[in-house]
Amino acid sequence: KLGYSVTVFEALPVAGGMLRVGVPEYRLPSWIVDREVQDIVDLGVELRLNHRVDNLDEVFAEGFDAVLIAVGAHEGIRLPIPGSDLEGVLLNTAFLRDVRLGNPPELGKRVAVIGAGDVAMDVARTARRLGAEVHVYYRRTREEATADPEEMERAEEEGVIFHFQVTPVEVVGDEEGRVVGMKCIRTEPGMPDETGRRRPVPVPGSEHFVPCDNVIFSVGQRAGLAFVPESTGVGITEESTIAVNPNTFATTRPGVFAAGDATTGTAFVIEAVAAGHKAAESIHRYLRGEELEPPPKTKPPVVELTQAEIEERVRRGEVEVRPRVPMSALPVEERLSTFEEVVAGYTDEEAQTEAARCLACGICSECLSCVYTCQAEAIDHDMVDRVQEVEVGAILLAPGFAAYDAARSGEYGWGRYPNVVTSIQFERLLNAAGPTHGHVQRPSDGKTPKRIAFIQCVGSRDQKHDYCSSVCCMYALKEAILAIEHEPDTKVTVFLMDMRAFSKGYAEYFQRAEERYGIRFIRCRVSEVKEDPHTHNLILRYVADSRIQEESFDLVVLSVGMEVPEAVRDLGHRVGVELDEYGFCQTAPFAPLETSKEGVFALGPFREPKDIPESVVEASGAAGLAGALLAPARWTRTEEAVYPPERDVTQEEPRVGVFVCHCGTNIGGFLDVPEVAEYAATLPGVVHAEHNLYTCSQDSIRHIVEVVQEHNLNRVVVAACTPLTHEPLFQDAIRQAGLNPNLFEMANIRNQCSWVHPDNWDAATRKAKDLVRMAVAKAVRLEPLRKSQVPVQKAALIIGGGAAGMNVALTLAQQGFPVHLVEREAELARRFGHLTALQAATVAREA
């Protein structure tokens, strides 16, 4: 539906997975699944049946850009007891599959089913329909059986015999290796296990023999992942499932996603369907070169009715308390002679009657599934909306900007022609962590473009945007130079009105782009972009030298400008500050950060389009102005962080803990993070090593504190990204655990490894090991450092009494600090007088 070419590889002769070959016909008729599959095929999906995939790399070699692994849990599990491989011993999944495909195994007169889950009920009831006497053996009590009680009741109606608190210890065979029975033992509840359930323990002297002709194990199932060896780069968990990011369903290998039972183990069908939808959304984002993490979704409104409100509705007659409408079932005497559907569902009338029982609470049905699922226990169904007032002394508005939507400039073909991309998309293509790992490729065919055109001022300096976005010229130069550095034979042409290289060093950068890199600059406005339908090349139409010209390019990049999004305009109106016609905040010429409302300051692109260095400068200026307003309240509400007493580790042997970060796919997508963690555990002095999805997350920080305390660590190494950003965070974490902050070392395996070697998994993994080894070697030699108090003269010296110097002096003085201003001239702001005279002359002329 999103426009991609999709191929499904299926090892079986039918599609539908467990719904088609795992769920018995009497529960889900084949024609229903086949109809659903056909509906999907009719959308244009290519379905390859009887096509087993044994090598993931071969799939990519066929030209596929993304792969979803959804193999289901089709492998049954045998109990590790003697005789489990005798003739006549079957596995639940294989048994059900053979029956569904019309090749039922030949069963003896008496069949023993081991297990009491829903699948075991399917096995038992299917065996009954094949004419066998069926006995179910389960090591726990009836109340502890995991099968739905209704399923167990229907099985008993059909003649299935249950034996609870009995477990086999050996499958017995005859001289020819054929099953003749089982040795069993009775059990009784013992001590609780890790789940809280009482573990069954054997009852001494209760051994007995049970005759049977077949044994069918139904004690669980798992995904068959033999085609995903370690060399594929797809991580496998300790539970033999595929390791994925739960938000994106992306595996540790870029371009490979997984969903369903292959990632969760045996679960419900609806969960697999939901995972499929979410995985499709992630694949869509991946193929478009977007961030994989989905955007946050607004929580739906939740309505809770108190017991009193429910009783009031009943009293008023709005709600009638009635039991659930039962579903009609096929009579027992008719079931065993056929695989006809037993429970056919509601009729239209019954469905309406059942739906009428709803309390009409609203969008939320109060099933509380969200409460049970949320590991952080963050969902409170009793919480209601509330308005919170926060007392502040200043407001700083830095809501940012939105990139212009290139689809609104339809003449350039963005969204219609695959090889027309925006500058932001092109930036991702150049990024080593992007969808093409830093190799610029055409979206249409994956080929490297040799002729690239940049079209400037898309969404700037036009009839609807009478302003310059300030950044487009320079980021286009940067991207063009990077493209040539990646592929030196690339020819780049920039179509522009003029080059606005007005900041420090920018003019020289423009000159270098033209002279050193051979970038061609054509001053014009491109009027139209068309596509050659055969080659997908782009044909640009423009005027140069007073002639209309056309030129073909492999890829076109649209340098999109800055806009103020509607939400930011709304924010400005609600705060009460004046905006210009384009939505930017209006400020005074000589007070560029002050808005029309006292105490409210605007900075960054919200004031006007600007680049990052200017935004940083404005942020510092706004902080100074806010500090001046807050000076009287300084330190009145400050709360000092409380840390535990620092542990003396000077006499201890080094006990190093190593935490290796996946950083999503920034690191985990380019090297073997689990292998690096395993290697770290072997290094001298290391007593604990592990790997985390995001080590810098709040949950992981708390976890580090707990691990330091649990394992009595006295030094910590984190292998992640740049220390510049996160080292203080981790130092504070170990301080919370009672360690000196200097007993921390960091290895940068992202910037110095995964981003440097995105195409060499093995080399990147080896280098990461070296970096971790070096960090550990340094960590074991670290000693605690103590901070000392140094007296500071809290006064400022400003050299230069111009406009900048006087503003700095005034802002600091307003914050309550002594200020000394030094100026070599006889008067302050001498040049300011010329400016004032010029401004007066300008006003007079305009008047």
Backbone hydrogen bonds, N-H to C=O, Kabsch-Sander energy under -0.5 kcal/mol:
donor,donor_aa,acceptor,acceptor_aa,energy
6,V,4,Y,-0.6
8,V,46,E,-3.1
9,F,7,T,-0.5
10,E,8,V,-0.5
10,E,48,R,-2.6
19,L,16,G,-1.2
20,R,17,G,-1.2
21,V,17,G,-2.2
22,G,18,M,-2.2
23,V,18,M,-1.9
27,R,24,P,-1.6
28,L,24,P,-2.2
32,I,29,P,-0.9
33,V,29,P,-1.1
34,D,30,S,-3.0
35,R,31,W,-1.8
36,E,32,I,-1.9
37,V,33,V,-2.6
38,Q,34,D,-2.3
39,D,35,R,-2.1
40,I,36,E,-1.5
41,V,37,V,-2.5
42,D,38,Q,-2.6
43,L,40,I,-1.2
44,G,41,V,-2.1
45,V,40,I,-1.0
46,E,6,V,-2.7
47,L,45,V,-0.5
48,R,8,V,-3.1
48,R,46,E,-0.6
49,L,47,L,-0.7
50,N,12,L,-2.3
51,H,10,E,-3.1
51,H,48,R,-0.6
52,R,50,N,-0.6
54,D,52,R,-0.6
56,L,227,F,-0.8
59,V,55,N,-0.9
60,F,56,L,-1.5
61,A,57,D,-2.1
62,E,58,E,-1.0
62,E,59,V,-0.7
63,G,60,F,-1.9
64,F,59,V,-1.1
67,V,255,G,-2.8
69,I,67,V,-0.5
69,I,257,F,-3.2
70,A,68,L,-0.7
74,H,72,G,-0.8
75,E,222,R,-2.6
76,G,74,H,-0.7
77,I,220,G,-1.2
81,I,79,L,-2.3
84,S,81,I,-1.5
86,L,83,G,-1.7
87,E,177,G,-2.1
89,V,86,L,-1.8
90,L,88,G,-0.5
90,L,215,V,-3.2
92,N,217,F,-2.2
95,F,91,L,-2.7
96,L,92,N,-2.5
97,R,93,T,-2.4
98,D,94,A,-2.5
99,V,95,F,-2.0
100,R,96,L,-2.4
101,L,97,R,-2.0
102,G,99,V,-1.4
103,N,98,D,-3.2
107,L,105,P,-0.7
111,V,133,E,-3.3
112,A,214,N,-2.7
113,V,111,V,-0.5
113,V,135,H,-3.1
114,I,112,A,-0.5
114,I,216,I,-2.4
115,G,113,V,-0.7
115,G,137,Y,-2.4
121,M,117,G,-1.8
122,D,118,D,-2.0
123,V,119,V,-2.5
124,A,120,A,-2.8
125,R,121,M,-2.8
126,T,122,D,-1.9
127,A,123,V,-2.7
128,R,124,A,-1.9
129,R,125,R,-1.4
130,L,126,T,-0.9
131,G,128,R,-1.6
132,A,127,A,-2.0
133,E,109,K,-3.2
134,V,132,A,-0.6
135,H,111,V,-2.6
136,V,161,I,-3.3
137,Y,113,V,-2.9
138,Y,163,H,-2.3
144,E,141,T,-0.7
145,A,142,R,-1.3
147,A,116,A,-1.9
151,E,148,D,-0.8
152,M,148,D,-1.9
153,E,149,P,-2.3
154,R,150,E,-2.2
155,A,151,E,-2.0
156,E,152,M,-2.3
157,E,153,E,-2.2
158,E,154,R,-1.4
159,G,156,E,-1.7
160,V,155,A,-2.4
161,I,134,V,-2.4
163,H,136,V,-2.8
165,Q,138,Y,-1.0
165,Q,140,R,-1.8
166,V,138,Y,-2.2
167,T,185,I,-2.3
169,V,183,K,-3.4
170,E,183,K,-1.3
171,V,82,P,-3.0
172,V,170,E,-0.6
172,V,181,G,-2.6
174,D,178,R,-2.4
177,G,174,D,-1.9
179,V,87,E,-2.3
180,V,172,V,-2.8
181,G,172,V,-1.4
182,M,210,V,-2.6
183,K,170,E,-2.7
184,C,182,M,-0.6
184,C,208,H,-3.4
185,I,167,T,-2.1
187,T,165,Q,-2.3
188,E,201,V,-2.2
190,G,199,R,-2.2
193,D,197,R,-3.4
196,G,193,D,-1.6
199,R,191,M,-2.8
201,V,188,E,-2.8
203,V,186,R,-2.8
206,S,203,V,-1.7
208,H,184,C,-2.3
210,V,182,M,-3.1
212,C,180,V,-1.3
213,D,110,R,-3.0
214,N,110,R,-1.3
215,V,88,G,-1.7
216,I,112,A,-2.9
217,F,90,L,-2.6
217,F,215,V,-0.6
218,S,114,I,-2.4
219,V,77,I,-0.6
222,R,75,E,-2.4
225,L,223,A,-1.0
228,V,225,L,-1.9
232,T,229,P,-1.8
233,G,230,E,-1.7
234,V,229,P,-0.5
235,G,233,G,-0.6
237,T,241,T,-3.4
240,S,237,T,-1.7
242,I,262,A,-3.0
243,A,235,G,-2.5
245,N,250,A,-2.3
248,T,245,N,-0.6
249,F,245,N,-3.6
251,T,256,V,-2.7
256,V,253,R,-2.1
257,F,67,V,-3.4
257,F,255,G,-0.5
258,A,249,F,-2.1
259,A,69,I,-2.0
262,A,259,A,-0.7
263,T,260,G,-2.2
264,T,260,G,-1.5
265,G,261,D,-2.1
272,A,268,F,-1.5
273,V,269,V,-2.4
274,A,270,I,-2.3
275,A,271,E,-2.4
276,G,272,A,-2.2
277,H,273,V,-2.0
278,K,274,A,-2.3
279,A,275,A,-2.7
280,A,276,G,-2.2
281,E,277,H,-1.9
282,S,278,K,-2.0
283,I,279,A,-2.6
284,H,280,A,-2.3
285,R,281,E,-2.1
286,Y,282,S,-2.7
287,L,283,I,-2.8
288,R,284,H,-1.3
289,G,286,Y,-1.4
290,E,285,R,-3.0
306,T,304,E,-0.5
310,I,306,T,-2.4
311,E,307,Q,-2.5
312,E,308,A,-2.1
313,R,309,E,-2.1
314,V,310,I,-2.3
315,R,311,E,-2.6
316,R,312,E,-2.2
317,G,313,R,-0.5
317,G,314,V,-1.0
318,E,313,R,-2.1
319,V,313,R,-1.1
321,V,319,V,-0.5
322,R,320,E,-0.6
330,L,342,V,-1.9
334,E,331,P,-1.5
335,R,331,P,-0.8
335,R,332,V,-1.0
336,L,332,V,-0.9
338,T,335,R,-2.0
342,V,26,Y,-2.5
343,V,26,Y,-0.5
344,A,328,S,-0.7
344,A,342,V,-0.7
351,A,347,T,-2.8
352,Q,348,D,-2.1
353,T,349,E,-2.1
354,E,350,E,-2.6
355,A,351,A,-2.5
356,A,352,Q,-1.7
357,R,354,E,-1.2
358,C,355,A,-1.7
372,Y,368,L,-2.1
373,T,369,S,-2.1
374,C,370,C,-2.1
375,Q,373,T,-0.6
377,E,374,C,-1.3
380,D,378,A,-0.6
381,H,379,I,-0.5
383,M,380,D,-1.4
388,Q,386,R,-0.6
389,E,387,V,-0.5
392,V,390,V,-0.6
395,I,599,G,-2.5
397,L,395,I,-0.5
397,L,601,F,-3.5
398,A,396,L,-0.8
402,A,563,E,-2.7
404,Y,561,G,-2.5
406,A,404,Y,-0.9
408,R,405,D,-2.0
409,S,406,A,-1.5
410,G,408,R,-1.0
412,Y,409,S,-2.0
413,G,410,G,-1.1
416,R,413,G,-2.0
417,Y,413,G,-2.8
420,V,417,Y,-1.8
421,V,419,N,-0.6
421,V,556,V,-2.6
423,S,558,L,-2.2
426,F,422,T,-2.5
427,E,423,S,-2.0
428,R,424,I,-1.5
429,L,425,Q,-1.8
430,L,426,F,-1.8
431,N,427,E,-0.9
434,G,431,N,-2.0
437,H,434,G,-1.5
438,G,431,N,-1.0
439,H,436,T,-1.8
440,V,438,G,-0.6
442,R,447,K,-3.0
446,G,442,R,-2.8
452,I,491,K,-2.6
453,A,555,L,-2.4
454,F,493,T,-2.8
455,I,557,V,-2.7
456,Q,454,F,-0.6
456,Q,495,F,-2.5
458,V,559,S,-1.9
459,G,457,C,-1.0
460,S,457,C,-1.0
461,R,465,H,-0.8
461,R,467,Y,-2.1
462,D,465,H,-1.4
467,Y,465,H,-1.6
471,V,469,S,-1.9
475,Y,471,V,-2.4
476,A,472,C,-2.1
477,L,473,C,-1.8
478,K,474,M,-2.4
479,E,475,Y,-2.6
480,A,476,A,-2.5
481,I,477,L,-2.6
482,L,478,K,-2.5
483,A,479,E,-2.3
484,I,480,A,-1.9
485,E,481,I,-2.5
486,H,482,L,-2.2
487,E,483,A,-2.2
490,T,487,E,-2.3
491,K,450,K,-3.3
492,V,490,T,-0.6
493,T,452,I,-2.5
494,V,520,R,-3.3
495,F,454,F,-3.3
495,F,493,T,-0.5
496,L,494,V,-0.6
496,L,522,I,-2.4
500,R,498,D,-0.6
501,A,499,M,-1.0
502,F,500,R,-0.8
506,Y,503,S,-2.0
507,A,503,S,-0.6
509,Y,505,G,-1.5
510,F,506,Y,-2.3
511,Q,507,A,-2.3
512,R,508,E,-2.4
513,A,509,Y,-2.2
514,E,510,F,-1.8
515,E,511,Q,-2.7
516,R,512,R,-2.2
517,Y,512,R,-1.3
519,I,513,A,-2.0
520,R,492,V,-2.4
522,I,494,V,-2.7
523,R,521,F,-0.5
524,C,496,L,-1.6
524,C,522,I,-1.0
526,V,524,C,-0.5
527,S,541,R,-2.1
528,E,541,R,-1.2
529,V,411,E,-2.3
530,K,539,I,-2.5
532,D,537,N,-2.8
536,H,532,D,-3.0
538,L,553,F,-3.1
539,I,530,K,-3.4
540,L,538,L,-0.6
540,L,551,E,-3.1
541,R,528,E,-2.4
542,Y,549,Q,-2.4
544,A,542,Y,-0.5
544,A,547,R,-2.5
547,R,544,A,-1.6
549,Q,542,Y,-3.8
551,E,540,L,-1.9
553,F,538,L,-2.9
554,D,451,R,-2.0
555,L,451,R,-1.6
556,V,419,N,-2.3
557,V,453,A,-3.4
558,L,421,V,-2.7
559,S,455,I,-2.6
559,S,557,V,-0.7
560,V,558,L,-1.3
561,G,458,V,-1.9
563,E,402,A,-2.3
564,V,582,Y,-0.5
568,V,565,P,-0.5
569,R,565,P,-2.0
570,D,566,E,-2.4
571,L,567,A,-1.9
572,G,568,V,-2.5
573,H,569,R,-2.3
574,R,570,D,-2.4
575,V,571,L,-2.5
576,G,572,G,-1.7
577,V,572,G,-2.0
580,D,584,F,-3.1
583,G,580,D,-1.8
585,C,606,F,-3.0
586,Q,578,E,-2.4
588,A,591,A,-0.9
588,A,594,E,-0.9
591,A,588,A,-1.0
594,E,591,A,-1.8
595,T,600,V,-2.0
598,E,596,S,-0.5
600,V,597,K,-1.9
601,F,395,I,-3.0
602,A,593,L,-2.0
603,L,397,L,-2.0
606,F,603,L,-0.8
607,R,604,G,-2.1
608,E,604,G,-1.1
615,S,611,D,-1.9
616,V,612,I,-2.5
617,V,613,P,-2.2
618,E,614,E,-2.5
619,A,615,S,-2.1
620,S,616,V,-2.0
621,G,617,V,-2.2
622,A,618,E,-3.0
623,A,619,A,-2.2
624,G,620,S,-2.0
625,L,621,G,-2.1
626,A,622,A,-2.6
627,G,623,A,-2.4
628,A,624,G,-1.6
629,L,625,L,-1.4
630,L,626,A,-1.9
631,A,627,G,-0.8
631,A,628,A,-0.5
633,A,630,L,-1.5
634,R,631,A,-1.5
636,T,633,A,-2.1
640,E,638,T,-0.5
643,Y,641,A,-0.5
647,R,738,G,-3.6
649,V,647,R,-0.8
652,E,649,V,-1.6
656,V,685,G,-3.2
657,G,715,R,-2.1
658,V,688,H,-2.7
659,F,717,V,-2.5
660,V,658,V,-0.5
660,V,690,E,-2.7
661,C,719,A,-2.9
662,H,692,N,-2.9
663,C,693,L,-0.9
664,G,693,L,-1.8
665,T,663,C,-0.5
666,N,663,C,-2.3
667,I,662,H,-2.0
668,G,662,H,-2.8
669,G,665,T,-1.1
670,F,667,I,-2.0
671,L,667,I,-1.2
673,V,671,L,-1.4
676,V,672,D,-1.8
677,A,673,V,-2.3
678,E,674,P,-2.4
679,Y,675,E,-2.4
680,A,676,V,-2.4
681,A,677,A,-1.6
682,T,679,Y,-1.6
683,L,680,A,-1.5
686,V,683,L,-1.9
687,V,656,V,-2.3
687,V,685,G,-0.5
688,H,656,V,-1.4
690,E,658,V,-2.0
692,N,660,V,-2.5
697,S,694,Y,-1.3
701,I,697,S,-2.4
702,R,698,Q,-2.3
703,H,699,D,-2.0
704,I,700,S,-2.5
705,V,701,I,-2.0
706,E,702,R,-2.1
707,V,703,H,-2.8
708,V,704,I,-2.6
709,Q,705,V,-1.8
710,E,706,E,-2.8
711,H,707,V,-2.8
713,L,708,V,-1.7
714,N,655,R,-2.4
715,R,655,R,-1.4
716,V,743,L,-1.9
717,V,657,G,-3.0
718,V,745,E,-1.8
719,A,659,F,-2.6
720,A,718,V,-0.8
720,A,747,A,-2.1
725,T,722,T,-0.9
726,H,722,T,-1.6
727,E,723,P,-2.0
730,F,726,H,-2.0
731,Q,727,E,-2.6
732,D,728,P,-2.1
733,A,729,L,-1.5
734,I,730,F,-2.2
735,R,731,Q,-1.6
736,Q,732,D,-1.9
737,A,733,A,-0.9
738,G,735,R,-1.5
739,L,734,I,-2.8
743,L,740,N,-2.3
745,E,716,V,-2.3
747,A,718,V,-2.4
749,I,720,A,-1.2
749,I,747,A,-1.3
750,R,720,A,-1.1
752,Q,748,N,-0.8
753,C,750,R,-0.8
754,S,749,I,-2.2
755,W,750,R,-2.8
757,H,753,C,-2.6
760,N,757,H,-1.2
764,A,760,N,-2.6
765,T,761,W,-2.2
766,R,762,D,-2.4
767,K,763,A,-2.6
768,A,764,A,-2.4
769,K,765,T,-2.0
770,D,766,R,-2.1
771,L,767,K,-2.6
772,V,768,A,-2.3
773,R,769,K,-2.8
774,M,770,D,-2.6
775,A,771,L,-2.2
776,V,772,V,-2.7
777,A,773,R,-2.5
778,K,774,M,-1.9
779,A,775,A,-2.5
780,V,776,V,-2.3
781,R,778,K,-1.2
782,L,779,A,-1.7
794,K,792,V,-1.0
795,A,793,Q,-2.5
796,A,818,P,-2.4
798,I,796,A,-0.5
798,I,820,H,-3.4
799,I,797,L,-0.6
800,G,798,I,-0.7
800,G,822,V,-3.4
806,M,802,G,-2.8
807,N,803,A,-1.9
808,V,804,A,-2.4
809,A,805,G,-2.6
810,L,806,M,-2.6
811,T,807,N,-2.6
812,L,808,V,-2.5
813,A,809,A,-2.4
814,Q,810,L,-2.4
815,Q,811,T,-0.9
816,G,813,A,-1.7
817,F,812,L,-1.9
820,H,796,A,-2.8
821,L,819,V,-0.5
822,V,798,I,-3.2
822,V,820,H,-0.5
829,A,801,G,-2.0
830,R,827,E,-0.5
832,F,829,A,-0.6
833,G,829,A,-0.8
833,G,830,R,-0.9
834,H,830,R,-0.6
835,L,831,R,-1.7
836,T,832,F,-2.6
837,A,833,G,-2.3
838,L,834,H,-2.4
839,Q,835,L,-2.6
840,A,836,T,-2.4
841,A,837,A,-2.3
842,T,838,L,-2.1
843,V,839,Q,-2.2
844,A,840,A,-2.3
845,R,841,A,-2.2
846,E,842,T,-2.3
847,A,843,V,-2.1
